[in-house]
């Protein structure tokens, strides 16, 4: 009983510290581009009941996340409340690591929760107004509940129902969740009595398999290149990769079915990410969970084998690669952070810190922009938009034809133009959008800013007065 009380106290302390790291200056960094889009979609839920953008497009990604986010934005329309749902999901992920770690060893729960609380990707993605933390939570919670639905020869239907709910949430959040479907079908048919429930994950597997396959780059060379890009992000935490492998092997020896259920879908999903047509760290982020979990479990196994001498090693692994010693290349967050994740695949434009007098002028004038969501959040909805490709694939990924037959920006509903509007206007040219312009679009851009003055210039943004 005394040991149980200490475990509860330790878990509460870890969760409180994890909360502190996640809410510290939560509203300070400017939105990166997708955060702005999610927050605009949530605002539209409050106004219209559905995430229908002003262009008329239904933003049909992660309904659950955006409705929850809308509830928080209804309380206060700022960055803190827009990001707070991910804080909650981050804390639940720490608790999930505790529960899974406990399945392997007595100390596995606390040690896994501790490292999950401070791992830098877990902290940063728990501080975003975006749904990637929810996806990670739902992905691994579904597998954990599926494992618990048939444990020690006994069946628990409530765990199976919980697993299916989490599967639906994961699939709703990211199409990547489709990876879970065949594992659910196989497990239900082999281990659960209610075999008819296998129909539920089988439906999206059959209906969405080929659309999901279409997202692949269909190129071995591209897959290898993207894998190397992801590895460049993982290089600074290569020691975790070294700990991860024996942790998985030792975990498999102790809990074969649980380890296979967590690792196989993760590896399939990760390999699928390497074949996508674009590189984005956020797509592979979910894999941070098993990486940290099994690295932590290895430490717990060694602690139980060799005793208190391992406490020194655990403390060293916790503190040495942290931002206490490496302020720019850290793996663990011990000191709270108040900046965005340094991730070039998730760019942001710092409209938040524009001079207030310039913002006022832009609000009272005609405004032309490229990417519009962050402009709309921090300045106003643009009057006109310029086309470009957000991924660099093709020439135009931001426009659509609305019900009136007008070509508009699909995020803001602003009319897409290719020539200068009449009269005075401001043009916001963020560096992300400019970097994606085609040759013909660069020519349009040059005509748009001809004889204009630069009112604001920074590494991420130029604002022209024309």
N, C-alpha and C positions, 0 to 999 in steps of 0.2 A: 504494500500500500504506500509506504514511504517513497519507494522508487517511482511509483506511478505518479505521486504528487509532484516529485521533482521533474518528471517528464512533462507534465502539464504546464508547470511553471516555465520550463525551458521553451516549450512550444509557444506559449503566449508571448514570452520575451522576444523570440525570433519573429513572430508575426507583427509585434509592435515595431520592432526595428525595421522590418520589411516595409511596413506602412510608412514609417518616417522617411525612408529612402525614396519612396514612390510619390509622396505628396509634397516633399520639400521643393519649394519654388515651382510647383507643378504648372502654374499658369504663366511662368516667365518666358520660356522659349516661344518663338513664333511657330505657328503651324507649319509643318512640311506639307507639300502640295496635297497629298491624299487626305490628311487630317482635315484640311479645309473643306474638301469635297464631302467627307462624311458628316461634318458639322453642318454644312449647308443642307444636306439631305435630311438630317435630324430636325433642323429648323422647319423644313417643309412638312415634315410629319406633324409638327405642332399646328401649322397653319392649315394643312389640307387633309390630314389624317393618313396620308400615304407619302412615301419618299419620292414624290413627283417633282422634278426640277422645273424651273420656269420655262425651259425649252419644251416641256411636255413629256420628257423622257422619264420613265420610271427607273429609279436607281435601285435595281433589284438585287443588290448584294447584301448579305448578312442582315436580314430583316430584324432578327432578334436584337442584335447589337444596336442598330440604329433606333429602334423603338425605346430601348433602355436609355440610350444616349439622349434621345428627345426628352425623356422624363427629367434628366439632370439639367439639360439646357433650359427647360421650362422654368427651373428654379432660378437659374442665372445664366445668361448667354455670354459665357466667357470661356477661355481656354481651360481653366481649372475644372469646371463642371463638365465640359465636353470630354475631358480626358479621364475623369474620375471612374467611369465604368471599368476601364482597363486596370485601374488600381485594384478594384474589387476582384476582378478576374485573376490578377497577379497574386493576390493574397490566397485565393482559393487554389491556385497552382502550387503554392508553397505547402498548403495543407495536403493537397493530393500527393506531393512528393513524400510528405511525412507518412501518409497511410500506406503508400506502396513500399517505402523503405522499411516500414514495420513488418511487412510480409516476409522480408528477407532476414532481418536480424533485430535484436533488441535495441541496439544503438543506431540502426540504419535509418530509422524514421527521423530522429533529431538531427543527425549529421546531414542527411539529404535535404531536410528543410532548411538548415542553416546555409548550405552552399547555394540552394535555389534562391534564397532570400537576397543574396548579395551578388550573384552572377550578373555581370554587366548587361548582357542582352536581356535577361529577365527583368532587370530594373528598367531599362530604357523602353522596352516594348510595353511594360506596365504603365508607362507614362505617356502613351500615345492615344489620341482620339481616333483610333483605328481598331480593327477587329482581330488583329493577329494574336493577341493574348487570349481572347476568347476561343479562337480556333485551337491553339495549343492545349488549352484546358479541356475543351470538349473532346478533342482527338484522344488524349490519353485517359481522360475520365471514362470514356466509352469503353476502352480496352480493359481498364481496371474493373469496371462494373461487370463487363462480360466475363472476365476471369472469375469474379466472385459469384457469378450466377450458377457456377458448377464447381464447387470446391469440396475436396475430401469426399467425393462420391455423393454429396448432397446437393440438391437444387434449391435455389432461392429465386423465385420468379420476380420478386421486387427488384433485385439487382439486374435481371434481364430487361425489365421495363426501363429502368434507369439507363442502362447501356444503350437501348434503342433511342431513347430521348436524346442522349448525348450525341449519338450518331447523326440524328436528324439535325441537331444544332451545328455539328461540325460540317456537315454537307451544305447546310444553308449558309454557313459562314464563308466557306471556300470550297470550290469544286474539287480541290485536293482531297477533301474528306471522302470522295468516292473510293479512294484506296482502301478504306475500311470495309467496304461492302462485301467483297468476297471472303474476307476473314470472318465477318459476322455470319454469312451464309453457311460456311463450313463449320463454324463452332456450334451454331444452333442445330444443324443437322446431325452433328456427331455427339454433342454433349447435353443438349437441352431437350426436355420432353415436348415442349410446345413447338414442334418442328414447323408448323404452319407460319410461325412468326418470321421464318427465313424469307418469306415473300416480301416483307417490308424493306430490307436492304437490297433485295434482288431487283426491285422495281427501278430505283435510280441507277443501279449498275447496268441494267439492260438499256434504259432510255438515254443515259448520259455517257455511255462508254465512248461512242464514236465522236460526239462533240468534244469530249475531254481529250481524246486522242489527237484531234485537230489542232490542239494547242502546242503540240510537239514540233520542234524544229526539224525533225526527221533527218538529222545529220549527225553522224558520229563525231565529226570534227567539231561541230558547234557544241555538242555535249561535253567533249573533252575540254574545250576552251572555257566553257562556263564552270565546269568542275574546278578548273584551276583558279578561276576568279573567286569562287567560294572558298577555296583553300587559302587564298591570300588573306581573306578575312580571318580564317581560323588559325593562321600561322602563330599569332601571339599566344594562343591558348593550346599549342600543340602538346603541352604536358598533359592536358585533359584527355587528348586523344590517346596518349600512352596509358593513362590510368583507366580509360574507358574500356579498352579491350580486355585486360584481365578481370575488370569488374564485371563485364558481361559474361565471361567464361565462368567465373566463380558464382555469379548469380544463377547461371544456367544449371550448375551443379546442385544448387540449393532449391531452385524453383524453376523447373524446366518449362512448364506450360506458361507461366506468367512471363518469363523472360522471352520466350518465343513470341508471345502475343504482343509484347511491347516493341520488340526489336524488328521483327519481320515487316510489319506494316510501315514502320518508320523508315527502314532501308528502301522499301519499294517506293515510298513517297519521295524520299530524297533523290533516288536515281531518276525519278520522273521529273523532278525540278531541274536537273541538269540538262534535260532535253527541251526545255521551254525555249521560245524564240527570243526571250529577253532575260537579262540578268537582274535579279533583285534579291538582296539579302533577306528581306522580309518573307520571301517564299520558303526559304530554308530554315527560318527561325525556329519553327516547331521542334526541330531536331535538337535544340539546346536542352530540352527536357531529358531525354535519355542520356545525352552526353554528360550532363551534370549529375543525374541520378546514379548512373553506374560508376562514375568516378568517385562519388561520395560513398557508395556502397562498398567499393574496394577499401576505402579508408576505414569504414566501420568493421569490415571483416578482419582487417589487420589489427584494429583496436581490440576486438574480442579475442584474437589469437595471441597477441603479444602484450596486451594490458596497457597500463597507463603511460608507458614510454611512448606510445603512439600519439598521445595528446600533443606532444611537442611537434610532431610531423603535421598533425591536423591544423594546428595553429599556424605553422609556417606556410602550408598550402593555402590557408585562408588569408593571411595578411601579406605575405611577401609579394604576390602578383597583384596586389590591390592598388588603388589610387593613393594610398598612403605613401607608397614608394615610387610608383610609376604614374605620374599625373596625366599622361597622354596615351599610354599603351597598356592600361590596366585591364585585368580580367574580372576582379572582384571590386565591388563598390563598398567602401567602408565610410569614406567621407561623402556626404550627400552632394549631388550634382545639380546644376541648374542650366544645363545646355542641352542642345539636341544631340542625338547620336551622330557621330561622324561617319556618315554612310552616303557615299556619292550616288547610290541607287535610290535614295530617298531625299531628294533635294528640297530645300526650302528657300523662300525669298522673304527677307526681313521687312515686310511692309509695316510691321508693328512699331518699328522705331523710326519711321519717317517723320520729318518735321511736321508739327501740327498745322502750321500755316500752309504748307504744301498740300496736306490732306484736304484742308478746307477748300483750297483753290480747285483741286481735282473734283471734289464733290459738287462744286458749282459750275463745272464745265463739262464739255463733251469728253468722254474717256474711252480710249481705245486700248485693248490689252491682248496679250496672248493667253496664257493660262489664266482663267478667270475666277476660280473659286476663292483663292486667297485674296485677290483684289476685292471681290465682293465682301468677304468677311471683314477686312481691315479698312477698306476705303468706301467703295460703293459698287453696285452692279454696273459693269461696263456698258457703254452705249453701243459699242461696236467691238468685234473680235477679229483677230487675224489667225488664219489657219496654219497648222504645223502638225508634225507627227510626234506624239509624246514618247514613243519608243524608238523613233528613228526608222521604223519599218513603214514604207510607203511615204505619202506626202501629207495626208490629212487624217488625223484621228480625233479631232475635236468638234467636227461639224456634223450636222444632220439637217434634213429637210423637215420642217414642222408641218402642222396640219394646214397651214395657209400656203404651203408650197415655197416658203422662204428658207434659205440656207442660214442656219443659226448655229451658234455655239451650243453644244448639247448640255453644258453645265449651267450657263447663265441665261441662255435664250437670246443673247445679244446677236444682232445680225452680223454675219461674216462678210467682210469687205476685202477688196483687193486694190482699192484706190483711195486716195485721201478724201475724208469727209469735208464738207464745206465748212468754212469758218474756223475758229480757234478750237484746238483740242489738245489734250495731253495723251501721250502714249507711254505705257509701261512696258519696258522690254526687259524681262527677267532673263538671266543668263542661261537658265535651263532651257527655256523655249528657244532662245536664239541659237543654242548649240544644236538644235534639231532641225533647223530650217534647211530646205532644199535650195538648189541654186536659183530656181525661179522665185522662191519665197524670199531669198536674200535680196533679190532685185526689187521685189515689192517693198521690203523693209527699207531699203535705201531710199525709195521714192517717198515712203511715208515720213521719213525723218529729214528729208531735204530742206535746208534752210531753217531747221528747228534749233532751239537752244536746249542744252542739257541742264535741267533744273536740279537733278539729283544723280549722283554717280557713286556706286559702290561695287564691290566684287560680284555681287549677286543681282544687281538691278541698275538700270538706267531709266530715268524718267525724262521724256522730252516734252517741251512746250512748243507747240506748232501753231 
